[in-house]
């Protein structure tokens, strides 16, 4: 008899028994060559009851840091014993991933296509499949992202902190910065939130690049959240990093004119209003225009492309008010912690 044993979970039509780890392929629309395509899901269905948590990456196909984070996560020794269920999806936008593209072949942004439809565009169908097969079978979610091409983000959590469960996950993750970020129309977070499923978004690094320190922080952060949710056993060791400091205001500083950009501050830098943090010069070197911070804050995003047009977003600055000095200390602590770790 199996009295008290957990029921199987069904993903993509495949039944996964309690205590089993299965690799499941969820079919999506084939390529126009009629070659099949699928979203791969690693299903860890624990023998003991607990929450169902999904972790996904590459909703934008060129944001590959999260793919490596999930690969390393699945090798982590702590995952040998899982309470509840872990659904790990390293590549959601398979089409974009194959083509090094943020978008789907129909030109749409998958993260603006939820909840989707089973009779709509390619983007709508992929969104609907992922929502029905993964999101709506979960209790919590972690969505992994990076900046766009030629744009890098300092590790940060974005979440709607008014939603039940989101703040606890954000504080558990273990990065120094968080944005209380309201939900965008058509996003995965919106579709999950409408169903009462809290999702936090980890932003770190740049598209089409691996950032070793940010990958390590991502793996550790997910383990921390899984321990917080009871999916993994809690660690007896005290967490070495403080909870993040939350900002609910951020803005982009834009290029005052077209030209050659020189950036004068790195990601994570503290800036003050009026400080010159970059220069834009014409190619002949006859004229330079300074970029001055419009308010105190911390640089959480930055372009890496030295060629800009007037109005291009150059620095993303989050406001922390009187807590800016505290943020600066936590950023230093975070960098020292991960730089000292072995790869």
C-alpha positions in Angstrom: 0.0 0.0 0.0 1.1 3.6 -0.7 -1.0 5.2 2.0 0.2 8.8 2.6 2.4 8.8 -0.5 2.3 11.9 -2.6 0.3 11.8 -5.8 2.3 12.0 -9.1 2.6 15.4 -10.9 1.7 15.5 -14.6 3.8 17.8 -16.8 3.4 17.8 -20.5 1.3 14.7 -20.4 4.0 12.8 -18.5 3.3 11.5 -15.0 6.2 11.9 -12.6 6.0 9.8 -9.4 6.9 10.9 -6.0 10.6 10.6 -5.4 11.4 10.7 -9.1 13.5 13.0 -11.2 12.4 13.1 -14.9 13.4 15.0 -17.9 10.2 16.1 -19.7 9.9 17.7 -23.2 6.8 19.9 -23.7 6.2 20.2 -27.5 5.7 23.7 -29.0 5.1 24.8 -32.5 7.5 23.1 -34.9 9.9 25.0 -37.1 8.7 25.7 -40.7 11.0 22.9 -41.8 8.7 20.6 -39.8 11.5 19.8 -37.3 10.0 19.4 -33.9 10.8 21.8 -31.0 10.1 21.4 -27.3 10.6 23.2 -24.0 12.7 21.0 -21.7 11.6 20.7 -18.0 13.6 19.0 -15.3 11.0 17.7 -12.8 12.2 16.9 -9.3 9.1 15.5 -7.5 10.0 15.0 -3.9 8.6 12.1 -1.9 7.7 14.5 0.9 5.0 17.2 0.6 5.9 20.8 0.0 5.4 23.7 -2.4 5.8 23.5 -6.2 8.4 26.0 -7.4 9.4 26.7 -11.0 12.7 28.3 -12.0 13.0 29.5 -15.6 15.5 31.2 -17.8 15.9 32.5 -21.4 12.3 33.8 -21.7 14.4 36.3 -23.8 16.4 33.9 -25.9 19.7 35.8 -25.7 19.7 36.2 -21.9 21.8 33.1 -21.2 23.3 33.7 -17.7 20.2 32.0 -16.3 20.7 28.9 -18.4 24.1 28.3 -16.7 22.6 29.1 -13.3 20.0 26.4 -13.7 22.6 23.9 -15.1 24.8 24.4 -12.0 21.7 24.4 -9.7 20.7 20.9 -10.9 24.1 19.6 -10.0 24.0 21.0 -6.4 24.2 18.4 -3.8 21.4 19.9 -1.7 18.9 18.9 -4.4 19.3 15.2 -3.5 16.5 15.7 -1.0 13.6 17.8 -2.2 10.3 18.4 -0.3 7.6 19.4 -2.7 8.4 19.8 -6.4 11.0 21.7 -8.3 10.4 22.5 -12.0 13.6 23.7 -13.7 13.2 25.2 -17.2 16.6 26.4 -18.5 15.4 27.6 -21.9 11.8 28.9 -22.3 12.3 30.7 -25.6 14.0 27.9 -27.5 13.5 29.8 -30.9 15.3 32.9 -29.7 18.0 30.8 -27.9 18.8 29.0 -31.2 19.2 32.3 -33.1 20.9 34.4 -30.3 17.8 36.6 -30.4 15.7 38.2 -27.6 12.5 37.7 -29.6 10.5 34.9 -31.2 10.6 34.4 -35.0 7.3 36.4 -35.2 9.1 39.4 -33.8 7.2 39.4 -30.6 8.6 39.6 -27.0 7.5 36.5 -25.2 7.5 38.4 -21.9 4.9 40.7 -23.2 2.7 37.9 -24.6 1.2 36.3 -21.5 -1.3 34.8 -20.8 -1.3 33.9 -24.5 -3.7 31.7 -26.4 -3.7 28.3 -27.9 -5.1 29.7 -31.2 -3.0 32.9 -31.5 0.4 33.9 -32.8 3.6 31.8 -32.1 4.4 34.0 -29.1 0.8 33.6 -27.8 1.0 29.8 -28.2 4.3 29.5 -26.4 3.2 31.8 -23.6 -0.1 29.8 -23.2 1.8 26.5 -23.2 4.2 27.6 -20.5 1.5 29.2 -18.4 -0.8 26.1 -18.5 2.0 23.4 -18.1 4.3 25.1 -15.6 3.1 28.3 -14.0 -0.4 27.4 -13.0 0.8 24.1 -11.5 3.2 26.0 -9.2 3.0 27.9 -5.9 6.0 30.1 -6.5 8.4 31.1 -9.3 11.8 32.5 -9.9 12.4 34.1 -13.4 16.1 34.6 -14.4 17.0 37.6 -16.7 19.9 39.8 -17.8 20.2 43.2 -19.4 19.7 43.5 -23.1 22.5 43.4 -25.7 25.3 45.8 -24.8 23.6 46.6 -21.5 24.5 45.1 -18.2 22.6 45.0 -14.9 24.1 44.7 -11.4 22.6 41.7 -9.6 19.1 42.7 -8.3 15.7 41.3 -7.5 12.6 42.8 -9.0 9.2 41.9 -7.5 5.9 43.3 -6.6 6.5 43.4 -2.8 2.9 43.9 -2.0 2.1 40.4 -3.1 2.0 37.7 -0.5 5.2 35.7 -0.5 7.2 37.9 -2.8 9.0 39.9 0.0 10.1 36.8 1.8 11.6 35.4 -1.3 13.3 38.7 -2.2 14.9 39.0 1.3 16.0 35.4 1.3 17.8 35.5 -2.1 20.8 37.4 -0.8 21.7 40.2 -3.2 22.1 43.7 -2.0 19.6 45.5 -4.3 15.9 45.1 -4.9 13.4 47.1 -6.8 9.7 47.1 -5.8 8.7 46.8 -9.4 5.1 46.8 -10.4 4.0 44.3 -13.0 4.2 45.1 -16.7 1.3 44.2 -19.0 1.7 40.8 -20.7 4.6 39.7 -18.5 5.0 36.3 -16.9 4.9 38.0 -13.5 1.5 39.5 -14.4 0.0 36.2 -15.5 1.3 34.5 -12.5 0.2 37.3 -10.2 -3.3 37.2 -11.6 -3.4 33.5 -10.5 -2.0 34.4 -7.0 1.4 32.9 -7.7 4.3 35.2 -6.5 7.3 35.4 -8.9 10.6 37.2 -8.3 12.8 38.2 -11.1 16.6 38.0 -10.8 18.4 40.5 -13.1 22.1 40.1 -13.5 24.7 40.6 -16.3 24.4 41.2 -20.0 22.8 39.3 -22.9 24.9 36.6 -24.6 27.5 36.8 -21.9 28.4 34.6 -18.9 29.2 36.6 -15.7 30.9 34.2 -13.3 30.3 36.2 -10.1 26.6 36.8 -11.1 26.1 33.1 -11.9 27.4 32.1 -8.5 25.2 34.6 -6.8 22.2 33.3 -8.8 22.8 29.7 -7.8 23.3 30.6 -4.1 20.3 32.9 -4.2 18.0 30.2 -5.5 19.2 27.7 -2.9 18.5 30.3 -0.3 14.9 30.8 -1.5 14.3 27.1 -1.8 15.4 26.8 1.9 13.2 29.7 2.8 10.2 28.0 1.2 10.9 24.6 2.8 11.8 22.8 -0.5 15.3 22.3 0.9 16.5 21.8 4.5 17.4 25.1 6.1 21.1 25.7 6.7 22.4 25.9 10.2 25.0 28.4 9.1 24.1 32.1 9.4 23.6 33.8 6.0 26.8 35.9 5.3 24.9 38.6 3.4 22.3 41.1 4.6 18.8 41.3 3.1 18.5 43.7 0.1 17.7 47.3 0.5 14.6 48.1 -1.5 14.0 51.0 -3.9 10.8 51.9 -5.6 12.2 54.6 -7.8 14.7 54.3 -10.7 15.3 56.2 -13.9 17.6 56.2 -16.9 20.1 58.9 -17.6 20.2 59.5 -21.4 22.9 60.7 -23.8 22.7 64.5 -24.3 23.9 64.1 -27.9 25.2 61.5 -30.4 28.8 60.5 -30.3 31.5 58.4 -28.6 30.7 57.5 -25.0 33.2 57.3 -22.1 31.7 55.9 -18.9 33.4 57.0 -15.7 31.7 54.9 -13.1 31.1 51.1 -12.9 28.0 49.1 -12.1 27.1 49.3 -8.5 28.7 52.7 -8.0 27.3 55.3 -5.7 26.6 58.6 -7.5 25.5 62.0 -6.3 23.4 64.7 -8.0 25.5 66.8 -10.3 28.4 64.3 -10.5 29.8 63.8 -14.0 29.6 60.0 -14.6 30.2 59.9 -18.3 31.2 62.0 -21.4 29.9 62.0 -24.9 32.4 63.3 -27.6 32.2 63.8 -31.3 34.5 61.4 -33.2 36.9 64.3 -34.1 37.4 65.2 -30.4 36.4 68.8 -30.9 33.5 68.8 -28.4 32.6 66.9 -25.3 29.3 66.9 -23.4 29.1 65.6 -19.8 26.5 63.2 -18.4 25.6 64.4 -14.9 23.6 62.4 -12.4 20.3 64.1 -11.8 19.9 62.6 -8.3 21.7 60.6 -5.7 21.6 56.9 -6.1 23.3 53.7 -7.2 24.1 52.6 -10.8 22.1 49.3 -11.3 22.3 49.2 -15.1 24.7 50.6 -17.7 25.2 50.4 -21.5 28.5 48.8 -22.6 28.3 50.1 -26.1 30.6 53.2 -26.6 28.6 54.5 -29.5 25.4 56.4 -28.6 22.6 58.4 -30.3 21.1 61.4 -28.6 18.5 60.1 -26.1 20.0 56.6 -25.8 19.7 55.2 -22.2 23.2 55.1 -20.7 22.9 54.7 -16.9 20.1 53.2 -14.9 20.1 54.8 -11.4 18.0 53.6 -8.4 17.2 56.0 -5.7 17.8 55.0 -2.1 17.7 58.4 -0.3 19.5 58.4 3.0 20.1 54.7 2.7 22.6 55.1 -0.2 25.6 54.8 2.1 24.2 51.6 3.5 23.6 50.2 0.0 27.2 51.1 -0.9 28.5 49.0 2.1 26.3 46.1 1.1 27.5 46.2 -2.5 31.1 46.0 -1.3 30.3 43.1 1.0 28.5 41.3 -1.8 31.4 41.7 -4.3 34.0 40.7 -1.7 32.0 37.6 -0.8 31.7 36.3 -4.3 35.1 37.4 -5.6 36.7 35.4 -2.8 34.8 32.2 -3.8 36.3 29.5 -6.0 34.6 29.1 -9.5 
